[in-house]
Amino acid sequence: MGHRLSKIYTRTGDQGSTGLGDGSRVPKNSLRVGALGDVDELSSVIGLLLAEPVPEPIRELLTDIQHDLFDLGGELSIPGMTLLQASQVEHLERELDALNAELNPLKEFILPGGCRAGALAHQARAVCRRAERSVVALAADEVLQEAPRHYLNRLSDLLFVLARTLNRAAGCGDVLWQKGRNAHAAAGAAPAQSTVADSRLPDQASAEEQP
């Protein structure tokens, strides 16, 4: 790297534009810069999760993911560049399958929460879904490779499973949604148990459910 980052402020973005990796300048509210920001926020939330005392295999996995997200961000920052590979998506799928195999099947919707690490994994999942939407929007406007979209889709699934894994490891389990809880409580009746047949919200669906 040398001294490439020795000067932090340049004033070149004061008029509302920013430079991409190929030297071109675009508005800071462009789709590409928005996608870059969402991916950066996702990596930052994962960094916050890494500040928690998580098991070492999960720490290694999350660190690998942060490196992948930097690859993804690099690809977004240079139009026409390819950095993220299909093998990185496949790695997520293998990790997802291995983690999910250790969990009991869900019979109810669950709420984000549990232990702090589990809650942060849920937060990362929600930010990942936003990053995926931003990349999809960019791909509708410009030519993008498929790997970034596939990666973010699988990553959101993995983060959902990871939240359950961390909650189980902490001994607190999943936080189950109770259908009509507040409506029944307001009427003076006991909260109704959820009767939802599907196990997850649309944004919590598994990789098999979201191609």
ZAMARGU-4260 file (C-alpha; in steps of 0.2 Angstrom, whole numbers, plus 5000, padded with zeros to 4 digits):
<rodrens>
0) 5000/5000/5000 | 5015/5012/5003 | 5008/5029/5008 | 4992/5029/4998 | 4981/5033/5013
5) 4993/5045/5021 | 4981/5060/5018 | 4963/5057/5024 | 4954/5072/5018 | 4955/5079/5000
10) 4940/5091/4999 | 4937/5084/4982 | 4920/5078/4987 | 4914/5094/4994 | 4903/5097/4979
15) 4893/5081/4981 | 4903/5070/4970 | 4915/5056/4973 | 4929/5046/4964 | 4927/5028/4958
20) 4942/5016/4957 | 4944/5020/4938 | 4946/5038/4941 | 4928/5043/4936 | 4917/5054/4947
25) 4899/5051/4951 | 4886/5059/4962 | 4887/5053/4980 | 4868/5049/4979 | 4871/5038/4964
30) 4865/5019/4964 | 4883/5013/4963 | 4889/5024/4978 | 4873/5019/4988 | 4877/5000/4985
35) 4895/5003/4991 | 4889/5012/5006 | 4877/4998/5011 | 4891/4985/5009 | 4902/4995/5019
40) 4889/4997/5033 | 4886/4978/5032 | 4905/4975/5035 | 4904/4987/5049 | 4890/4978/5058
45) 4899/4962/5056 | 4914/4970/5064 | 4903/4975/5079 | 4898/4957/5080 | 4916/4952/5080
50) 4919/4962/5095 | 4908/4950/5105 | 4915/4934/5112 | 4910/4922/5098 | 4916/4904/5095
55) 4933/4904/5086 | 4926/4895/5070 | 4912/4908/5068 | 4926/4922/5071 | 4936/4915/5057
60) 4920/4913/5046 | 4915/4931/5049 | 4933/4937/5046 | 4933/4928/5029 | 4916/4936/5025
65) 4923/4954/5029 | 4937/4950/5016 | 4924/4945/5003 | 4914/4960/5006 | 4930/4971/5003
70) 4932/4961/4986 | 4913/4965/4983 | 4916/4983/4987 | 4931/4984/4976 | 4921/4976/4961
75) 4907/4989/4964 | 4920/5004/4965 | 4927/5000/4947 | 4914/4998/4934 | 4917/4982/4923
80) 4929/4975/4936 | 4927/4957/4942 | 4934/4952/4959 | 4921/4941/4968 | 4921/4923/4962
85) 4908/4910/4961 | 4919/4899/4973 | 4916/4912/4987 | 4898/4910/4985 | 4900/4891/4986
90) 4910/4893/5002 | 4895/4902/5010 | 4883/4888/5004 | 4894/4875/5012 | 4896/4885/5029
95) 4877/4888/5028 | 4873/4870/5026 | 4884/4864/5040 | 4878/4877/5053 | 4859/4874/5048
100) 4862/4855/5050 | 4865/4858/5069 | 4849/4867/5072 | 4831/4861/5075 | 4819/4865/5062
105) 4809/4881/5065 | 4790/4879/5067 | 4787/4897/5071 | 4792/4915/5065 | 4806/4922/5075
110) 4810/4939/5081 | 4827/4947/5080 | 4835/4946/5097 | 4841/4934/5110 | 4859/4936/5116
115) 4869/4952/5110 | 4879/4942/5097 | 4863/4934/5090 | 4854/4951/5089 | 4869/4959/5080
120) 4869/4944/5068 | 4850/4948/5065 | 4855/4966/5062 | 4869/4961/5050 | 4856/4951/5041
125) 4844/4965/5039 | 4858/4977/5032 | 4863/4963/5020 | 4846/4962/5013 | 4847/4981/5010
130) 4864/4979/5002 | 4857/4966/4991 | 4842/4977/4986 | 4854/4991/4982 | 4865/4979/4971
135) 4849/4973/4962 | 4844/4991/4958 | 4861/4995/4952 | 4861/4979/4941 | 4845/4985/4933
140) 4853/5001/4928 | 4871/4995/4924 | 4880/4979/4919 | 4885/4969/4934 | 4892/4952/4937
145) 4880/4939/4945 | 4892/4934/4959 | 4889/4950/4970 | 4870/4947/4970 | 4872/4929/4973
150) 4884/4932/4987 | 4873/4944/4997 | 4858/4933/4995 | 4867/4918/5002 | 4875/4929/5016
155) 4859/4935/5022 | 4853/4917/5024 | 4869/4912/5033 | 4867/4927/5045 | 4850/4921/5049
160) 4856/4904/5053 | 4871/4911/5062 | 4860/4922/5074 | 4851/4906/5079 | 4867/4897/5081
165) 4874/4910/5093 | 4858/4911/5103 | 4858/4892/5105 | 4876/4893/5111 | 4872/4907/5123
170) 4858/4896/5130 | 4844/4908/5126 | 4836/4901/5110 | 4826/4909/5097 | 4813/4923/5101
175) 4797/4917/5095 | 4783/4928/5087 | 4766/4927/5096 | 4753/4931/5083 | 4741/4944/5090
180) 4750/4946/5106 | 4746/4964/5109 | 4728/4963/5102 | 4724/4949/5114 | 4732/4957/5129
185) 4723/4974/5126 | 4707/4964/5126 | 4712/4956/5143 | 4714/4938/5136 | 4730/4928/5135
190) 4741/4930/5120 | 4738/4918/5106 | 4752/4907/5101 | 4757/4908/5083 | 4749/4897/5071
195) 4759/4901/5056 | 4765/4886/5046 | 4780/4893/5037 | 4795/4895/5048 | 4802/4912/5043
200) 4798/4929/5036 | 4802/4932/5018 | 4818/4941/5022 | 4823/4926/5033 | 4820/4913/5019
205) 4833/4900/5016 | 4844/4899/5001 | 4833/4885/4994 | 4818/4896/4995 | 4826/4911/4987
210) 4835/4906/4971
</rodrens>
